[in-house]
Amino acid sequence: MVKNKQGMMMKAMVIVIIVLVLVLLYFFVARPGMDTFVMNKQIEGVNFAYADLVTAVQTQGYFALPLGENQTLILVPYVPPEAPAGVQA
């Protein structure tokens, strides 16, 4: 009977150790890898959005971006004014 309890206790301890090792692997290996992947995809999405906006502004001359029910942001290319002759910037 005592050997049976010791065997069960050893099996339970091995299972607990395996679970703890798997949790540590998740937090130190798998999760940082997934977080890096997600962050890279978010950056890629932002870059695609910027590229689409710039392309739309360049081809159409403007881009209307709705911000709410009654608001729209109009994006147009900015052309800085030329300084008059004799004035230095």
Secondary structure, DSSP 8 states (H G I E B T S, - for coil): -HHHHHHHHHHHHHHHHHHHHHHHHIIIIIHHHHHHHHHHHHHHHHHHHHHHHHHHHHHHS-EEEE-SSS-EEEE---------TT---
